[in-house]
Amino acid sequence: MFDLVTRTFCKKCIFNNLDCVSFGCKHYYVYQPIINRNGAIFAVEVLSRPILNLKQTSVEEYFDSMDSDDGKKLIKHQIVNFSKNFSSLELGCKKVFLNIDRYLLIDQDIVNFITKCSATFKSYDWEVVFEITERQCKLTQNVKSAFYRMLLDDVSFAADDYSSITKTHKFINDYDYVKIDMHEIKRRVEDGFDTFIDELYLMKESGIKLIAEKIQTKNDYLLIYSMPFDYFQGFYFDD
C-alpha cells in the first residue's frame, strides 16, 4: 500500500530544503504517479496531508473544514516551494497535478498568483495542472468568470472526483482532464454500463482526457483498462 510517510523525500515534504516548522506549515506532501495505457508515467499528483494525527476526522473532512486563510496558505506553500525545487525533482515527468479548492478562485490575488506561476513553469517546459476538488459545489457560479479567465491565460485544469449524478462540476467540457474514482466507476457500471460508457465517450469527443483514480487492485485495473480511460492513478501503481 501507499506509505504516505516513507514516500516523501524528507519524511515531511516532497520539496527539498524546506523547513516546514519555521514556515508554519501544517502539512506534508507526497506524490503518486499517473500512468498512461502503456504503463509509462504521464504525470504525478502532489498530495497534501496534515502533519497532525487525525483520529476523529477523515482527510476529506479536514480539508472541508479548512478556512480561506489556511487554504490560501496551503496552495501558495505548494506552488512557491515547487517553483524553488522543480529543477531538482526527479519525478519521471514534467507534469504535476495540484489540488485546489474552488473557493480560492474567488480571490483575485490567488487567481493572479496561479496564472503567473503557471506561465513561469511552462517557460521551463513544466506544466502544473490545477485539480479543482469536488468540494464547495454551491460556489460553482461564483468562480465561473475566474475559471474562464484563467483558461484564456492557458492555465490547465482537472475536475477531481467527477460525478455527473451528483453534479460535482459544472461546465465540464471546458476541463482539460476529468478524474473519476473507483467508487463512482463501480457504482455507474452497476447502474448501467452502456450508459456510462456513452457518457465517457462524449467527454472524450470534447477533447477531455479521462483519468481513473483510486485504483487499488488488479481487478480494478482490468476493469478500468477495458474502458476508454486515458490515464490511471492509485495505490496499485505505487512502487
C-alpha positions in Angstrom: 0.0 0.0 0.0 0.9 3.6 -0.4 3.0 4.8 2.5 2.4 8.5 3.0 5.4 9.0 5.2 8.2 6.9 3.6 7.3 8.0 0.1 8.4 11.6 1.0 11.9 12.8 0.4 12.5 14.3 3.8 9.8 12.5 5.9 7.6 15.6 5.9 7.8 17.3 2.5 8.4 16.3 -1.1 10.2 19.6 -1.6 13.9 19.6 -0.8 15.5 22.1 1.7 12.2 23.1 3.2 11.8 23.8 6.9 8.1 23.2 7.5 8.2 24.2 11.1 9.7 27.6 10.7 7.3 28.3 7.8 4.4 27.4 9.9 3.2 24.6 7.6 0.6 22.1 8.9 1.1 19.7 6.1 3.5 17.5 4.3 3.4 16.5 0.6 3.8 13.2 -1.2 3.4 12.2 -4.8 1.5 9.5 -6.6 2.2 8.6 -10.3 -0.4 8.9 -13.1 0.4 6.4 -15.8 -0.8 6.0 -19.4 -2.2 2.9 -21.1 1.3 1.6 -21.8 2.3 1.8 -18.2 4.6 4.9 -18.6 4.4 7.8 -16.2 2.4 10.6 -17.6 2.3 12.9 -14.6 2.3 12.9 -10.8 -0.2 14.3 -8.3 1.3 16.1 -5.3 -0.9 15.1 -2.4 -1.2 17.3 0.7 -1.7 15.6 4.1 -1.9 17.1 7.5 1.0 16.6 9.8 -1.3 16.1 12.8 -2.6 12.6 13.5 -6.3 12.7 12.6 -8.2 10.3 14.9 -11.7 11.8 14.9 -12.0 13.1 11.3 -11.1 11.9 7.8 -8.7 13.7 5.5 -11.6 14.9 3.4 -13.4 16.2 6.5 -10.2 18.0 7.5 -10.0 19.9 4.2 -13.7 20.6 4.1 -13.3 22.4 7.4 -10.3 24.5 6.3 -10.9 28.2 6.3 -10.0 30.6 3.5 -6.7 31.8 5.1 -5.4 28.3 5.6 -6.5 27.3 2.1 -4.6 30.2 0.6 -1.5 29.4 2.7 -1.6 25.8 1.5 -1.8 26.4 -2.2 0.9 29.2 -2.0 3.1 26.9 0.0 2.8 24.1 -2.5 3.4 26.4 -5.5 6.2 28.5 -4.1 8.2 25.5 -2.9 7.6 23.6 -6.1 9.0 26.7 -8.0 12.1 26.6 -5.8 12.7 22.9 -6.3 11.2 21.7 -9.5 14.5 21.7 -11.4 16.0 19.1 -8.9 12.9 16.9 -8.5 13.3 13.6 -10.3 9.6 12.6 -10.7 10.0 10.9 -14.1 7.9 13.5 -15.9 7.4 17.3 -16.1 3.6 17.4 -15.4 2.3 17.9 -11.9 -1.3 17.9 -10.6 -2.1 20.1 -7.5 -5.4 20.2 -5.7 -7.1 23.5 -5.2 -10.5 24.1 -3.6 -12.7 26.2 -5.8 -13.5 28.9 -3.2 -9.9 30.1 -3.7 -10.7 31.1 -7.3 -12.9 33.8 -5.9 -9.8 35.5 -4.6 -8.3 37.7 -7.3 -4.8 37.6 -5.7 -4.8 33.8 -5.8 -6.0 33.8 -9.4 -3.2 36.2 -10.4 -0.7 34.2 -8.5 -1.7 30.9 -10.1 -1.8 32.4 -13.6 1.7 33.9 -13.2 3.2 30.7 -11.8 1.6 28.5 -14.5 3.2 30.7 -17.2 6.6 30.6 -15.4 6.6 26.8 -15.1 5.7 26.4 -18.8 8.6 28.6 -19.8 10.8 25.8 -18.2 8.8 23.1 -20.0 7.0 22.1 -16.8 3.2 22.1 -16.6 1.1 22.3 -13.4 -2.5 21.2 -13.7 -4.8 22.6 -11.1 -7.1 20.0 -9.9 -10.4 21.6 -8.7 -11.8 19.4 -5.9 -15.4 18.3 -5.7 -15.9 20.3 -2.5 -18.0 23.5 -2.3 -20.2 22.6 -5.3 -22.5 25.5 -4.5 -19.8 28.0 -5.3 -19.6 27.0 -8.9 -21.3 30.1 -10.4 -19.2 32.4 -8.3 -15.9 31.0 -9.7 -17.1 30.7 -13.3 -15.7 34.0 -14.6 -12.3 33.4 -12.9 -12.2 29.8 -14.3 -12.8 31.0 -17.9 -10.4 34.0 -17.5 -7.7 31.5 -16.4 -8.4 29.2 -19.3 -7.8 32.2 -21.7 -4.4 32.5 -20.0 -3.7 28.9 -20.8 -4.0 27.5 -17.3 -4.7 23.8 -17.2 -7.5 22.3 -15.0 -8.7 18.9 -14.0 -12.0 18.1 -12.4 -11.4 16.0 -9.3 -13.8 13.2 -8.2 -16.2 14.0 -11.0 -19.8 12.7 -10.9 -22.4 13.5 -13.4 -25.0 12.2 -11.0 -24.3 14.5 -8.1 -23.2 17.3 -10.4 -19.8 17.9 -8.7 -18.6 20.1 -11.5 -20.4 22.4 -14.0 -19.2 23.4 -17.5 -17.3 20.0 -17.5 -16.5 20.2 -21.2 -14.1 23.1 -20.6 -11.8 21.0 -18.4 -8.6 19.5 -19.8 -8.8 16.4 -17.6 -11.7 14.7 -15.8 -10.9 12.3 -12.9 -13.3 9.7 -11.7 -12.6 7.5 -8.7 -13.2 3.7 -8.5 -16.2 4.0 -6.1 -18.0 6.2 -8.7 -17.0 4.0 -11.6 -18.2 0.8 -9.9 -21.5 2.5 -9.0 -22.0 3.7 -12.5 -21.2 0.3 -14.0 -23.8 -1.4 -11.8 -26.4 1.2 -12.7 -25.9 0.8 -16.4 -22.6 0.0 -18.1 -23.6 1.1 -21.6 -24.9 4.5 -20.4 -21.7 5.2 -18.5 -19.5 4.2 -21.5 -21.5 6.5 -23.8 -21.0 9.4 -21.3 -17.2 8.8 -21.2 -17.0 8.8 -25.0 -19.0 12.1 -25.2 -16.4 13.7 -22.9 -13.6 12.3 -25.0 -15.2 13.7 -28.1 -15.0 17.1 -26.4 -11.2 16.7 -26.1 -11.2 15.8 -22.4 -8.6 13.3 -21.2 -10.1 10.8 -18.7 -8.2 9.7 -15.6 -9.4 6.8 -13.4 -8.2 7.3 -9.8 -8.0 5.4 -6.5 -7.3 2.1 -8.3 -6.2 -0.4 -5.6 -6.3 -3.9 -7.0 -5.5 -5.8 -10.2 -9.2 -6.3 -10.8 -9.8 -2.6 -10.5 -7.2 -2.1 -13.2 -8.5 -4.7 -15.5 -12.0 -3.2 -15.3 -10.7 0.3 -16.0 -8.4 -0.8 -18.8 -11.5 -2.2 -20.7 -13.0 1.3 -20.6 -12.0 4.5 -22.6 -9.8 6.0 -19.8 -6.6 7.6 -21.0 -4.7 7.5 -17.7 -4.7 5.6 -14.4 -3.8 6.6 -10.8 -3.9 4.8 -7.5 -2.2 2.7 -4.8 -1.9 -0.2 -7.3 0.7 1.6 -9.3 3.0 2.7 -6.4 6.4 1.0 -6.1 
